[in-house]
Amino acid sequence: MVTDPTRTPLLSFVVPVYGVEAYLYQCLESILGGLTAEESAAVEVVAVDDASPDRCGEMLHSYAAGRPQVRVVRLARNVGLGPARNAGLDQATGEYVWFVDSDDWLPPGTVATVLRRLRRDRPDVLLLDHLRVHDNGRLEVDASSHLLRGVPGPVTLTERPELLRLQHTAWNKVVRRGFLDELGLRFHPGWYEDIPFSHPLLIGARRISVLDQVCYRYRQGRLGAITSTRSDRHFDAFAQYERLFDWVDRHGVDPRLRADLFALMISHYLVVVGNDDRLHPHLRRDFFRRVAEHYRRYLPAEGYPQPEGVPGLKHRLVGRDSYLAYVALRRAHRMAGRLRATRPAEATADGPTPSGTTPGDTDPDGPTADGTTQGGTAPDGTTQDGTAQGGTAPGGTAQGAASQGAVAADGSKVLARRR
């Protein structure tokens, strides 16, 4: 059942809802609470009850009562995050759409700021900064956030190719609905569904605007997050990357951008294969073999910028399909991590910390608990049921696994080429 819209808002929030009764009210109030009458008239919330097994359906019904800007879509069966977003998108009437996950929330004043920027710039895509919020209240800056600094007015990806390395989630982008329809993009079923959705948005956009302000609070550590769930469904990432590269090859994307995407893909796979919270040990060899297969299939003929150090060595082992060598490196790196952990932790200043730098928050295999690799960020990003729950996307320092123009010690580019 869907309530018919009575007006055309500037911005539609699409909020898929499943199993989040503890967080749902906070999320909805962070969108609509404190808005002026003018701001309230400019937005709508399309909440999609994805056959949630808890009290979320009742909560949505109660919250929508007396709020004409809230519309509830109820699905007869659970379809998962991607198709639920599609169901909400089908009902959204706004000129722009923002996909917000129902266990996350927006800081005060965010909606008014976003509305002003949309009216000023009229972008195809508006990029937003975020903070990660851990269960203990610790705030964490994403390793890719610095890429949002100093972007003057609307740009294209050709002018700012480093923006491709931002976390590739749906919730850090506000998208013009007409542009989305032009590209014909939809979310695919399965985990990691943001992969073939987020990257094409940036590649195809003629006007990318950047709001260098924290506009999203991204909850970490929630029970049920896929980044902390052992499952063979992590193999869904392969199909999602196949969809992405199919789109890239059909649209004749700049080879330099394709090379960056390749590096991001391999770094992302290495985060997954090395994380005990995602893959059971008996699945690791098969996953690694699939990574090596994708390496051979999609390796750019002209090469790609490899990371330095241990992350770069892992890339090379994937390229050689050397699983036993990878296992030996992984064990050695974990042992070194345990030795480092025995040293007294240095005191850290109060306030947000950069992702990947917090003592005790690293995965012994190299990537940090949020998905970053040593010296950069891996393209993760998975939410409540599959896209951005505790994973990190492309971004990070110039030494990152997908950093455009990764350099060797002498300053030259480090490239891996097709043999």
N, C-alpha and C positions, 0 to 999 in steps of 0.2 A: 504494500500500500504506500502511495506517495501523495503528499499534499501538493496540490497544484500551486505553482509560483504565481505571485501577483505583481511582480515587478522585475526589472532587470538590474541586478546589482553589478558593481564594478568587480567584486572579488567573491568567488565561491570557495569555501573551505570544504574539502571532501575528507571525511573522517571515518575510516573503516573501524568497526568496533567488534572485538571478540575477546572475551575473558579478561576484561580490564575494569571490573566494577570498582576496584579500589582507587583507580586513577581517573575514571571517566569524567566525573564532575569537575575536577581540577582542570582537565583539558578543555572542556567546553567553556567554563568560566574564564579561562585565560584568553579565549577568543572573543567572547561577547561581553564580559564583565567590564564595566567602567567606560563603555563607549558613549559618545554623545549621540543625540538623535540623528544627526547628519551622518556620522560614521556608521551607526547601526543600520541606516537605510542603504548603505553602500555595500553591505556584506550579506551573505547567506551561509548557513552551515547545512551541508548535506551529510547526515550521519547514516552510515550503512550498518545495520545490525546483521552481521554475518552469522546468523543463527547462533548467537552467543549462548553458551550453556548456563551462564550465571544470571544475575539480575540486571544486566546491561539493557535488555529490551525494556523492562519496566522503567528504568532510569531515563532512557531516551524518551519514552512516552510522556513521562512526568515533566521532563525538561522542556520538551517542545510545546507543551500546553501553554498558551498565552504568549508564545514567542513566534510570531509569524515568519521570522527569518530563519527558523530551524525547521528543516524538513527531514523526515526519517524514512529511509528505504529499508524494508524488511525482506531479507532473503529467506526462502523456504528451507534451504540447506546450506551448510558451511561450504564456501567455495575457495577460501584462502584470500590472502591480502591483495594480490594482483587483480583477480576478477572482481573482488569487492570494490576496489578503487574504480574499476571500469563501470560498475553498476552506479556508483555515485557520480562519476563523470557524465554518464548518460543523462542524469537528472539535473546536473548543474546548469545554471542559466547565466552565470557571471561572465564578464569579459575576460577575466583572469581566473585561474584555478590554483589552489594551494593544497597539496595533499599533506595532511597532518595526522600523525599516528596518535591513537587515542590513549597511549600511556605516556605521552610526552606533553609539553605545555609551552606556552609563549610567555616571555617576560612582559610586565606591565608596559603599556604604551606601544607595543609592537604593531598592532593592527593599524593605529593611526599613522605611524611612521611609514609603514608599507603602502598604505593608500596614497599618501602624499608623493612617495617616490614613483608609484605607478602612474599617477596623473602627470607628474613632471616629465618622466622619461619615455613613457609609452613603449617599454621594451618588449621584445619577444620572450625573453627570460630575465627574471630578476634573481640574482644570487644573494644568499643570506648567510651570515655567520651563525655559529651555534656554540654552546657549551655542553659538555657531557656532565651529568650529575650522577654521582655514585651514591650507593645506599647510605654511606656514612656522611653524606652532605658535601663531600669533596667535589669541587668544580675543576674541570679539566679542559684546557684549550686544545682544539684539534690541531694536529701537526700541519694541516693544509690551510689553516686560517690566515696565515701571513700572505697567501696568494691573493687575498681580497684587498690588500692594502694598496692605496694610491692608484686606483683605476679611475681615470677621469671620464665621466659621462659614458654613454653607451658605446660599446666596442664590439668587434667581432672576434671569433676565436683565432683568426689569422693574425690579428693585431695583438692578442693576448693568449698565445697557445698554452701558457702555463695553467690557465683556468681549467683545462681538461683534467688536471690532477687534483681538483677539488673532490671531496667525498661525493661519490656518485649515487647519492640517495635522491628520492623524489622530494623529501620534505625540506631540503635547503634551496628549493627553486620555486618561484612563482611564475607560472607559464601563461602566456596569452592563449586563450582557447582557440582563436582562429588559426594561430600558428601551429598549435597541436593538431588541429584538423588537417592543415595543409600537409604536415608530415605523415599523417595517418598512423600516429603512434598509439599503441595500447599496451597495457600491462599483460604479460604472459603468465600463465599459471606456473606454480612451482616456486621453490626458494630462489633467492638472488634475482628476483624479477626486475630490480632496478637497473641491472646491467644493460639490457638492450633498449631501455627507455631513456635513461639519463644522458648517456653520451651523445646519442643523435640529437638531442635537444640543443646542446651546445654547438655541435658541428653545423647544424642547419640554421642556427639563429643569425639574423642580420643585425639585431640590436640586443646586446647583452649588457644589462645594467647591474651594478654591484652596490649593495648596501652593506658597508663595512660596519656592521653593528650586530651584536648578539640578539637574534630574533627568535631563537628556538632553544629550548632546554630538552636535551636528549637523555632520557633515563637509561642508566646502566644497571646491569645485574638483575633484571627482572626474571623471575622464574618462568621458564618457557622460551626464553630468548634463544634463537637458533644458534647463536655464536657460543652458547654454553650447553648445547644439546647434541649428544652423540647420535648420529643418524646417517644412514646411507643416502638421505635426501640431500646431503651436501654435494652429491654427484650432480644435482640439478644445475650447478654452476656451469657445467660443460655445455649443456643445451642452450643456456642463456648467452654464453659467449659465442656459440655458433650462430645464434640469431643476430648478435651484434655485428660480427664480421661479415655475415651475409649482407646486412644492411650497408655496411661500410663499402664492400666491394661493388654492390649494385649502384651506389651513389658516387663512385669515383672520388673518394675522399683523398685529400692531400696525403701523399706517402709519408710525410713527416708526422702527421697526426696519427696515421695508421701504425707507424712504428712506436709511437708513444703508447697507443692503446695496447699493442702487443706486450710491451714491457709491463704495463699495469696489470694485464691479464696474468702473466707469469708470476709476478709478485703476489697477486691475490691468491693464486693457487697455492703458492708456497706457504702463505699464512694458514690456509685451510689444512693442508697436508701435515703441517708441523704442529697442529694444535690438538692436544689430547681431549679437549672439551668438545671437539667437533667430530673427529674420526676415531672409531675404535681401531686399535693397532692392527687387527686382521684386515682392515680395509685400506690401510695406508699404501701398501705396495700397488694395489690396483689403481688407487687414485693417482699415485705418482706416474704410473704407466700412461694413464689418460692425459696427464699434464704433458708428458714427453711427446705424445701423439699430437696434441695441439701445438706444441712448440714446432714440430716439423711441418705441420700443415700450414701454419699462419706466419712463420718466420719471414720477415720482409727480405726480399732479395738483396736490398741495399744495406741490410743490417739494422741494428737498433741500439739506442744508448743503454748500456748495461750499468748497474750499480757497482760500487766499489766494495772491497772487503768481502766479508762472509756472504752477504746477500748476492753479490756478483758471482761468487763461487757456486752458490746454489743454482743460479741461472745456468751456469755452464754445465753443471752435473745433470740438470734437466735436459739440456741440449744433447747430452751424450747418452741419455737414458740410463744413467749410472745410479741405480737405486741403492746398491750396497755401499757405494762411496757416500751417498747422501746420508744413509743411516749412520755411518761412522762419523761423519761431520756433525750430525745432529747430536749424537751422544757426547762428542767432545765439547760441543758448544754448551750443552746442558751441564756438563761437569764444571766447565768454567763459570757458568752462571751460578751454580751452587757455591763455588768458592767465593765469588764476588758477594754473594748474599751473606756470607759469614762475617764480612767486614762491617764495622759500625756504620750505620746509615748517616749521611750528612743531614744536618737540620735544613729544612726547606722553609722558605718564606710563606706567610699566609697568603691566601688567595688562590686563583686558578693556576694550575700547573700545566705545562705543555704535555700533550699526549706522548707517551713513549719515553718520558724522562723521570717519572716518579719512582723512587726507590721501592723495590718490592712489587712493582706492578708489571713486571716483564715476564713474558713466556720464556722458559728456559731454552726454547728452540731458536730464539732470535726475535720473532715478532713480539711486541708488547701485548698486554692483555686486551688492548683495544684494536689490535690488528696492525700496528705499525711495525715496520722493520727497522733495524738499527740504521740510523742515518736517513730515514725517510718514512713514507707512509705507504702501506699497501692498499690497493683498491678494494676494500671490503665495504661494509655498510650494509647492515641487514636489520630490519625491524621486527616487531612483535612476532610475525609469523613468516618472516622471510626476507626482509630487505635491509634493515639497518640496525640491528640490535647489537650494539657493542662492537661492530666492525668498523674499520677505518677505510676510507677511500683513498684514491690517489692523491697524493699531496706530500708535503714534507720538505726537507731541505734539498739543496741542489745535488746531494749525494743519494737521493731517494731512488728506489728501484726503478721508477719510471721517470725520473727527473729528466726533463728535456735537456740534452746537451750534457749528460753525465761525463765527467772528466777523469782522466788518469792523473797520476802524480805530476806529469810534465805539462798538464793543462790541455792535452789533446782529448778528443772524444773517444770514449770507450765504446766500440761497436762490436756486435756479434753479427757475423754474416752467414748467409746460407752457404753450406759447403757444396 
